[in-house]
Amino acid sequence: MKGNEIGLATRFGPEWEGQRCGAGTRAGTPCQRPAVKKTGRCTRHGGKSTGPRTSKGRARIAAAQTTHGRLTKEKRAAAKRNAAVGRQIRAELLEIEAWAVGRGHLAKDWREKLSKALVLEG
């Protein structure tokens, strides 16, 4: 209207003195959108949301992050128990191997012989 240019190009053009976002874009140049005062980034690069503030909101986000079941406390505890059992079994196997090698039931280089036999087989 009456020669006025309306839009982002005129409001936030190259001569605009306000703070720019500055986040790296896919093109490798800094983002030129206006920054939100609180965070210094535009709304596309993390300048709008600060996350849930209430305990109810935080609980909703936590529930959304653990719906698949991989990161629940019970699953993590079970994984820790399984890892501990695996470490214990491997330690016992090493003790048995040392005993067998010490008594002469196994050769010291039994692993190399086994791996060579498996390579020849395959």
Secondary structure as GFF3:
##gff-version 3
##sequence-region A 1 122
A	DSSP	alpha_helix	8	11	.	.	.	ID=ss1
A	DSSP	three_ten_helix	43	45	.	.	.	ID=ss2
A	DSSP	alpha_helix	55	65	.	.	.	ID=ss3
A	DSSP	alpha_helix	73	103	.	.	.	ID=ss4
A	DSSP	alpha_helix	110	121	.	.	.	ID=ss5
###
